[in-house]
């Protein structure tokens, strides 16, 4: 087996030292480009506020849709009540007098017999 010489060890240490410096510089550059904690927290807080605002908007829209649906249902119930009242009025205006007239004829005919 081959034992490294002092010169080879020296070159290997120099290469390792250079490699370490390059990696350290690259890491420093990456750390410098990272977002500061305060900026990150501000971004998270802004996102949270935006989320809360959207949730409030959704709740308001949901309430408005519920109110509109209730109004439509009330209008439909009112139309049904109006139809029943109209049918009752038609019955009262047309069929009730006819029934009374038939009852009178019956009473008159029973009186002559």
C-alpha positions in Angstrom: 0.0 0.0 0.0 1.1 3.5 -0.7 1.6 6.0 2.1 0.9 9.6 1.3 3.8 12.0 1.4 3.9 15.2 3.4 3.5 17.2 0.2 0.4 15.2 -0.8 -1.1 15.7 2.7 -0.3 19.4 2.5 -2.1 19.6 -0.9 -5.1 17.6 0.4 -5.4 19.9 3.4 -5.1 23.0 1.2 -7.8 21.6 -1.2 -10.0 20.8 1.8 -9.4 24.3 3.2 -10.3 25.9 -0.2 -13.4 23.7 -0.5 -14.4 24.6 3.0 -14.0 28.4 2.3 -16.0 28.1 -1.0 -18.8 26.2 0.8 -18.8 28.6 3.6 -19.0 31.6 1.2 -21.9 29.8 -0.7 -23.7 29.2 2.6 -23.2 32.8 3.7 -24.6 34.0 0.3 -27.6 31.7 0.8 -28.2 32.9 4.3 -28.0 36.6 3.1 -30.7 35.9 0.5 -33.0 34.3 3.1 -36.0 36.3 4.3 -35.5 38.0 7.6 -37.7 36.6 10.4 -39.5 40.0 10.9 -40.3 40.1 7.2 -41.5 36.5 7.3 -43.7 37.2 10.4 -45.1 40.3 8.7 -46.0 38.2 5.6 -47.6 35.5 7.7 -49.6 38.1 9.6 -50.7 39.7 6.3 -51.8 36.3 5.0 -53.7 35.7 8.2 -55.5 39.0 7.9 -56.3 38.3 4.3 -57.6 34.9 5.2 -59.8 36.4 8.0 -61.2 39.0 5.5 -62.0 36.4 3.0 -63.7 34.3 5.7 -65.8 37.3 6.7 -66.7 38.0 3.0 -67.7 34.3 2.6 -69.8 34.5 5.7 -71.5 37.7 4.5 -72.2 36.2 1.1 -73.6 33.1 2.7 -75.9 35.2 5.0 -77.0 37.2 1.9 -77.8 34.0 0.0 -79.7 32.6 2.9 -81.7 35.8 3.2 -82.5 35.7 -0.6 -83.5 32.1 -0.4 -85.8 32.8 2.5 -87.3 35.7 0.6 -88.0 33.4 -2.4 -89.5 30.8 -0.1 -91.7 33.5 1.5 -92.8 34.8 -1.9 -93.7 31.2 -3.0 -95.7 30.7 0.2 -97.5 34.0 -0.4 -98.3 33.0 -4.0 -99.7 29.6 -2.8 -101.8 31.5 -0.3 -103.0 33.9 -3.0 -104.0 30.9 -5.2 -106.0 29.3 -2.4 -107.7 32.6 -1.7 -108.5 33.0 -5.5 -110.0 29.5 -5.6 -112.0 30.2 -2.5 -113.3 33.4 -4.0 -114.2 31.7 -7.3 -116.1 29.0 -5.4 -117.8 31.6 -3.3 -118.7 33.8 -6.3 -119.9 31.0 -8.6 -120.7 27.8 -6.9 -122.2 29.1 -3.6 -125.1 31.0 -5.4 -125.7 27.9 -7.6 -125.9 25.7 -4.5 -128.3 28.2 -2.8 -130.5 28.3 -5.9 -130.7 24.5 -6.0 -131.5 24.4 -2.3 -134.4 27.0 -2.9 -135.8 24.9 -5.8 -135.7 21.8 -3.5 -137.4 23.6 -0.7 -140.1 25.0 -3.1 -140.7 21.7 -4.7 -141.1 20.0 -1.2 -143.5 22.8 -0.2 -145.9 22.0 -3.2 -145.9 18.3 -2.8 
